Amino acid sequence: MPPAHKVIDDNMELYTDYEGWKGWTKPFTATPDERAYFEGETRDVKIRAADVLEIGFGSGSFLAWARERGARIAGSEINETLLTAAREEGIELLPAAST
C-alpha cells in the first residue's frame, strides 16, 4: 500500500476548483443558516474555552463560528487553497497525513 501522503497527492486533482463547486466564496465565515445549525448541533456542549479540532474543515465555517464563541481551534485539511486561507486566518493546522 502506498504511503498516505502519496494517495493524497494523487487525489488532489479531484479537488480542482472544489471550493467554487461548493460555493465557498469567503472562507472562515459562517452564514446565518450555518450559525443556527451549529447552535442547534452544539446546544448541550460548552464551546467557550474548549479545544476544537475539525478534520477536513472545508470552508472553515464551523471553526470560525467556534472561535467567535471563545474556543481554541485547530484543523486539518488536504486542499491547498483552503490551507492557505486557514494560514491567512491564523488557524492552527495539523498535518493531514503522516509518512
C-alpha positions in Angstrom: 0.0 0.0 0.0 1.4 3.5 -0.9 2.1 6.0 1.9 -0.9 8.1 2.8 0.7 11.3 1.6 1.1 9.8 -1.9 -2.6 8.9 -2.1 -3.5 12.4 -1.1 -1.1 13.9 -3.7 -2.6 11.6 -6.4 -6.2 12.6 -5.5 -5.6 16.4 -5.4 -6.7 16.6 -9.0 -10.1 15.6 -7.8 -10.2 18.9 -5.8 -9.6 21.3 -8.6 -12.0 24.2 -8.0 -13.7 22.3 -5.3 -14.3 25.5 -3.3 -16.0 27.0 -6.4 -18.1 23.9 -6.9 -19.2 24.0 -3.2 -20.0 27.8 -3.5 -17.4 28.8 -0.8 -16.6 32.4 -1.6 -15.5 33.6 1.8 -13.6 31.1 3.9 -13.8 31.2 7.6 -17.1 32.9 7.8 -20.5 31.4 8.8 -23.8 32.3 7.2 -26.9 32.9 9.4 -28.2 29.4 8.4 -24.8 27.8 9.4 -24.8 29.7 12.7 -28.3 28.4 13.5 -27.3 24.9 12.5 -24.1 24.9 14.7 -26.0 26.4 17.6 -28.5 23.5 17.4 -25.9 20.8 17.0 -23.9 22.0 20.0 -26.7 23.2 22.2 -25.5 20.9 25.1 -21.8 21.4 24.5 -19.6 24.0 26.2 -17.8 25.8 23.4 -16.1 28.7 25.3 -12.5 27.7 26.2 -13.0 24.3 24.6 -10.4 22.8 22.3 -12.0 22.2 18.9 -10.4 20.2 16.1 -12.1 19.8 12.8 -10.8 17.2 10.4 -11.5 18.2 6.8 -12.6 21.8 7.8 -13.5 22.7 4.2 -14.7 26.4 4.2 -13.9 26.7 7.8 -17.4 28.0 8.8 -17.6 25.8 11.9 -14.1 26.7 13.0 -15.0 30.4 12.6 -18.2 30.0 14.5 -16.4 28.2 17.3 -13.6 30.7 17.5 -16.2 33.5 17.8 -17.6 31.7 20.8 -14.2 31.6 22.5 -13.0 28.1 21.5 -9.3 27.3 20.8 -9.5 26.0 17.2 -7.3 23.8 15.0 -7.9 22.0 11.8 -6.7 19.5 9.2 -7.3 19.7 5.5 -5.8 18.4 2.2 -7.0 21.2 -0.1 -4.1 23.6 -0.6 -6.4 26.6 -1.3 -8.2 26.0 1.9 -5.0 25.5 3.8 -3.7 28.9 2.5 -6.9 30.6 3.7 -6.5 28.9 7.1 -2.9 30.2 7.4 -4.1 33.7 6.5 -6.7 33.4 9.3 -4.0 32.2 11.8 -5.7 28.8 12.2 -3.5 26.2 13.9 -3.1 23.4 11.3 -2.3 19.8 11.9 -0.9 17.5 9.2 -3.5 15.6 7.2 -1.3 12.6 6.8 2.0 11.2 8.1 4.6 9.1 6.4 
